Amino acid sequence: MSPTAFGKPMRPLWHLAPDATFLNHGSFGACPREVLAEQDRLRLEMEAHPDRFMRERIMPRAEETGLRAAIAQLARFVGAGASEVALVENATSAVQAIVRSMPLGPGDEVLINDHTYNAVRLIVESRCRETGARPRVARYPFPATAEGVVECLREALTPQVRLAIVDHITSPTALAIPLDRVVAELRRFGAKVLVDGAHGVGHVPLELRALGADWYVSNAHKWLFAPKGTAFLYAREEVAAMTQPTVVSHFVESGFPASYDWVGTRDCTGWLALPAALRFFDSLGGEALRYRERLIAHGTRAMEGLGARAVGADDLACSMRSFILPQQRAAMREDAEALARQLWQQHRIQSMAVAFADKLLLRISAQAYVDAQDLDRLAAALDRDGWPGR
């Protein structure tokens, strides 16, 4: 696809409101019209023949189901085998299943870090209270460098760590962690490794078997353009048997992944629409990633012009980037909420603001429907109105 097709010319492919600027694709994604149309078609098919649809398209059986066929396409896309992939509603539910599957006890540790997604941190803390294990928190340098992240995890790892959880791309700080170095480091004492790749699939190329992590979870509704409630859990063969779903249902004795395919009646049409999402993703071509990289570079220059600085070094940047806004005092959660509200109510700009490590961060996402003018509009709004604590 020609680079000239990206940005404003591409907006009609989504249902995005024409009077707004969307720079927060990373939070909830945006599903293209044609993928939603395929989900609608599937939903009508389901309601026309509910019993046959559920029994023939979803419920595990000897021959391949429609659900397993969709999973096979996704598995090829992420460099895994179909028997290593299960579909779930979101990355958080996948993390919950994995953490609850881990045999933990007093003296054991679960390694997370200070950039870990809050829901994941809460899951770990809950499981540790149940088992007598304890969380161990690595603290990345801030602003971050790749070498600093690797060294931080190296120093934090102990023989007591049974499970290490690391983000592929951190959520509030948008750091692309160098997994090729980190996963090998986390295995030094035999810890199991879970990669929270909520922002990974469709954002960066994946070869999950080559990566070597025990588990990888990701949301397809973000950067892969699938409908909401579409995510996957990858489990390598060595840990598949222990990877139990959080809901026990009829096929639990079938083991992974069949035990995940059916956990009661639910709307699986978003999952069955995955082939449509993959086709849409492929239609953008490799130029889409390069286009997003150029947008982030443009946005970086615009934000630096306001005195902001990136949270991480350039080699940790991806299609999202977070910036530290200069302030005269420590940032509070209310400051982030006020900034997001100000941008939306006064300028119809959606972006993500958070208070992190006493700093006010603003995160921007570059997607195919965004253009440089959108980023300039954000910079102009910030320059004109400022932000809390400036």
C-alpha positions in Angstrom: 0.0 0.0 0.0 1.3 3.5 -0.9 2.3 5.7 2.1 0.0 8.4 0.7 -3.0 6.1 1.5 -2.3 6.3 5.3 -3.5 8.9 7.7 -6.7 10.9 6.8 -7.5 8.9 3.6 -7.7 5.8 5.7 -10.1 7.0 8.3 -13.3 5.9 6.4 -12.2 2.3 6.9 -13.0 2.7 10.6 -16.1 4.0 12.4 -14.0 6.6 14.2 -15.9 9.9 14.8 -14.8 12.4 12.1 -14.6 15.4 14.4 -12.0 13.9 16.8 -8.3 13.0 16.9 -7.5 9.5 18.1 -4.0 9.1 19.5 -4.8 6.3 22.0 -5.1 3.2 19.8 -3.0 1.3 22.4 -5.6 1.3 25.1 -8.6 -0.3 23.4 -7.8 -0.5 19.7 -10.2 0.3 16.9 -11.8 -2.4 14.8 -12.2 -1.7 11.1 -15.6 -1.7 9.4 -14.9 -4.8 7.3 -13.9 -6.9 10.3 -17.0 -5.8 12.3 -19.1 -6.6 9.2 -17.7 -10.2 9.3 -18.4 -10.5 13.0 -22.0 -9.3 12.3 -22.4 -11.9 9.6 -21.2 -14.6 11.9 -23.4 -13.4 14.7 -26.5 -13.6 12.4 -25.4 -17.1 11.4 -25.1 -18.1 15.1 -28.6 -16.7 15.9 -30.1 -18.4 12.8 -28.9 -21.9 13.9 -27.7 -21.6 17.5 -27.4 -25.2 18.4 -25.7 -26.2 15.1 -23.4 -23.2 15.3 -22.2 -23.9 18.8 -21.8 -27.7 18.3 -20.1 -27.6 14.9 -18.2 -24.3 14.9 -17.1 -24.0 18.6 -17.4 -27.1 20.7 -14.3 -29.3 20.6 -14.6 -32.6 18.7 -12.4 -35.0 16.8 -12.3 -33.1 13.6 -11.2 -29.4 13.2 -13.8 -26.8 14.2 -14.2 -23.4 12.8 -12.7 -22.0 15.9 -9.6 -24.2 15.6 -9.3 -23.2 11.9 -9.2 -19.5 13.0 -6.7 -20.3 15.7 -4.5 -22.1 13.2 -4.2 -18.9 11.1 -3.4 -16.8 14.1 -0.8 -19.4 15.2 1.0 -19.2 11.9 1.0 -15.4 12.1 2.8 -15.5 15.6 5.2 -18.3 14.8 3.6 -21.0 16.9 1.7 -24.3 16.4 -2.1 -24.4 16.6 -1.9 -26.8 19.5 0.1 -24.2 21.5 -2.5 -21.5 21.2 -5.9 -20.9 23.0 -8.2 -17.9 22.6 -9.3 -15.9 25.6 -11.3 -12.7 26.1 -8.3 -10.5 27.1 -4.7 -10.7 28.2 -5.6 -10.1 31.8 -7.8 -13.2 31.9 -4.9 -15.2 30.4 -2.4 -14.0 33.0 -4.9 -14.9 35.7 -5.2 -18.4 34.3 -1.4 -18.9 34.2 -0.6 -17.4 37.6 -3.3 -19.6 39.2 -1.9 -22.6 37.4 1.6 -22.0 39.0 2.3 -24.2 42.0 3.5 -21.7 44.6 4.2 -21.8 48.3 5.9 -20.1 51.2 9.4 -18.9 50.2 8.6 -18.8 46.5 8.8 -15.5 44.6 7.0 -14.0 41.6 9.1 -11.4 39.8 7.3 -8.4 38.4 8.6 -4.8 37.9 7.5 -1.3 38.6 6.1 -0.9 35.0 3.9 -4.1 35.3 0.3 -3.5 34.3 -1.7 -2.7 37.4 -4.2 -5.6 36.8 -1.3 -8.0 36.5 0.3 -6.7 39.7 -3.0 -7.2 41.5 -3.3 -10.8 40.2 0.2 -11.6 41.4 -0.5 -10.0 44.8 -3.7 -12.0 45.2 -2.1 -15.3 44.3 0.8 -14.7 46.7 -1.6 -14.0 49.5 -3.3 -17.3 48.8 -0.1 -19.4 48.6 2.3 -17.7 51.0 4.6 -16.7 48.1 5.7 -13.1 47.7 6.0 -10.6 44.9 9.5 -9.4 44.0 9.6 -6.1 42.2 12.4 -5.0 39.9 12.7 -1.3 39.4 13.7 -0.2 35.9 15.8 2.9 35.5 13.7 6.0 34.7 14.1 7.2 32.0 15.0 3.7 30.7 17.7 2.2 28.5 17.8 -1.4 27.1 21.0 -2.1 29.0 19.5 -0.7 32.2 16.4 -2.9 31.9 18.4 -6.1 31.3 20.8 -5.3 34.2 17.8 -4.5 36.5 16.2 -7.8 35.9 19.5 -9.6 36.2 20.1 -8.1 39.6 16.5 -8.8 40.7 16.4 -12.5 39.8 16.9 -15.0 42.7 16.8 -18.8 43.0 13.5 -18.3 44.8 11.8 -16.8 41.7 9.4 -19.5 40.4 7.7 -17.3 37.9 9.0 -14.1 36.1 6.5 -11.8 34.4 7.8 -9.3 31.9 6.0 -7.0 29.5 6.8 -7.1 25.8 5.7 -3.4 25.6 4.9 -1.7 28.8 1.5 -0.1 29.1 1.8 3.4 30.7 5.5 3.9 29.7 5.4 2.3 26.2 8.8 0.7 26.4 9.6 -2.1 23.9 11.5 -4.5 26.2 14.4 -6.4 24.5 12.9 -9.8 25.0 15.7 -11.7 23.2 18.1 -10.7 26.0 15.6 -10.7 28.8 14.1 -14.1 28.5 17.4 -15.9 28.5 18.4 -13.9 31.6 15.2 -14.8 33.4 15.9 -18.5 32.9 19.2 -18.6 34.8 17.7 -20.2 37.9 15.0 -22.2 36.2 12.1 -19.7 36.6 9.1 -20.0 34.3 8.7 -17.0 32.1 5.4 -15.3 31.2 5.5 -12.5 28.7 2.6 -10.0 29.0 2.4 -9.1 25.3 -0.9 -7.2 25.6 0.4 -4.7 23.0 2.5 -7.2 21.0 0.6 -9.0 18.3 0.2 -6.8 15.2 2.5 -4.2 16.8 5.8 -6.0 16.4 6.7 -9.2 14.5 6.4 -12.3 16.7 8.1 -15.7 16.5 6.9 -17.3 19.7 8.6 -20.6 19.5 11.9 -18.9 18.8 11.4 -16.5 21.7 11.6 -19.3 24.2 9.2 -18.0 26.8 6.9 -20.5 28.6 3.8 -18.3 28.0 3.0 -15.4 25.9 -0.4 -13.6 26.1 -1.6 -10.8 23.8 -4.7 -8.8 22.9 -5.7 -9.1 19.2 -8.2 -6.3 19.5 -5.5 -3.7 19.8 -2.9 -3.7 17.0 -4.2 -6.7 15.0 -7.6 -5.0 14.4 -9.8 -7.9 15.8 -13.1 -7.2 17.6 -13.1 -6.5 21.3 -12.8 -9.5 23.5 -10.3 -11.3 21.2 -7.0 -12.3 22.8 -4.8 -15.4 22.9 -2.6 -17.4 25.2 0.4 -19.3 23.9 1.8 -22.1 26.0 4.9 -24.0 24.9 4.6 -27.8 25.0 6.5 -28.2 28.3 4.0 -26.2 30.3 0.7 -26.9 28.4 -0.4 -29.6 30.8 -0.3 -27.3 33.8 -2.0 -24.4 32.0 -5.5 -24.7 33.4 -8.4 -22.4 32.4 -9.9 -20.3 35.2 -13.4 -21.7 34.4 -13.7 -25.5 34.7 -16.2 -26.9 32.1 -17.0 -30.0 30.2 -13.7 -30.4 28.3 -11.3 -29.6 31.1 -10.0 -33.2 31.0 -9.1 -32.7 27.3 -6.2 -30.5 28.5 -4.7 -27.4 26.8 -5.9 -26.0 24.4 -9.3 -27.7 24.1 -10.2 -26.9 27.7 -10.1 -23.2 26.8 -12.2 -23.6 23.6 -15.3 -24.3 25.5 -16.0 -22.9 29.0 -19.7 -22.5 28.6 -21.9 -20.6 26.2 -20.4 -17.3 25.0 -20.2 -15.2 21.9 -17.2 -16.4 20.0 -17.9 -14.4 16.8 -15.0 -12.0 17.5 -12.7 -15.0 17.6 -14.1 -16.4 14.4 -13.6 -13.0 12.7 -9.8 -13.3 13.3 -9.1 -14.4 9.7 -10.8 -11.1 8.6 -8.6 -9.1 10.9 -5.5 -10.9 9.6 -6.6 -10.1 6.0 -7.1 -6.5 6.9 -3.7 -6.3 8.6 -2.0 -7.9 5.6 -3.7 -5.5 3.3 -1.8 -2.6 4.9 1.5 -4.2 4.0 4.9 -3.8 5.6 4.9 -0.1 4.9 2.3 0.4 7.7 5.0 -0.3 10.3 7.5 2.0 8.7 4.7 4.7 8.5 4.0 4.3 12.2 7.7 4.6 13.0 7.9 7.9 11.0 4.9 9.2 12.9 6.4 8.4 16.3 9.6 10.2 15.2 7.5 13.2 14.2 5.6 13.1 17.5 8.9 12.9 19.4 10.2 16.0 17.8 6.9 17.8 18.5 6.9 16.8 22.2 10.5 17.6 22.7 9.7 21.1 21.3 7.5 21.5 24.4 10.3 20.5 26.7 9.0 17.0 27.2 11.4 14.0 27.1 10.8 10.4 26.1 10.5 7.8 28.9 12.9 5.5 27.1 15.8 5.6 24.7 15.2 5.4 21.0 15.9 1.7 20.8 13.0 1.1 23.2 10.5 3.0 21.1 7.7 1.4 19.2 4.4 2.5 17.7 3.5 4.0 21.0 5.7 6.4 23.0 5.3 8.0 26.4 6.8 11.4 27.3 7.5 13.1 30.6 5.9 16.5 30.8 8.0 19.1 32.7 6.4 20.0 36.0 7.3 22.1 39.0 5.9 19.6 41.5 5.2 15.9 41.8 2.4 14.6 39.6 -0.8 13.1 41.0 -3.4 10.9 39.5 -5.8 13.9 39.4 -3.3 15.7 37.2 -3.4 12.9 34.6 -7.2 12.8 34.7 -7.4 16.6 34.3 -5.0 16.6 31.3 -6.9 13.8 29.5 -10.2 15.6 30.2 -8.8 18.9 29.0 -7.5 17.5 25.7 -10.9 15.8 25.0 -13.3 18.5 26.1 -11.4 21.4 24.6 -9.8 19.9 21.6 -11.5 16.5 20.9 -8.1 14.8 21.2 -7.9 11.3 22.8 -4.6 10.5 24.3 -3.5 8.7 27.5 -2.1 10.5 30.5 -0.9 8.9 33.7 1.0 9.8 36.8 4.0 7.5 37.1 7.0 7.8 39.5 5.8 11.3 40.5 5.9 12.4 36.8 3.1 13.3 34.5 3.3 11.1 31.4 1.5 11.5 28.1 1.4 8.5 25.7 0.7 8.8 22.0 -0.1 5.9 19.6 0.6 5.9 15.9 -1.8 3.9 13.8 -2.5 3.8 10.1 -5.4 6.3 10.4 -3.2 8.9 12.2 -1.2 11.5 10.4 1.4 14.1 11.3 -1.2 16.9 11.5 -2.9 15.0 14.3 0.3 15.0 16.3 0.9 18.7 15.5 -2.7 19.4 16.8 -1.8 17.7 20.1 1.4 19.7 20.4 -0.4 23.0 19.6 -3.1 22.2 22.2 -0.5 21.5 24.9 1.5 24.6 24.0 -1.6 26.8 24.2 -3.3 25.4 27.3 -0.4 23.8 29.2 -1.0 21.0 31.7 -1.4 20.6 35.5 1.8 21.5 37.4 3.5 23.1 34.5 
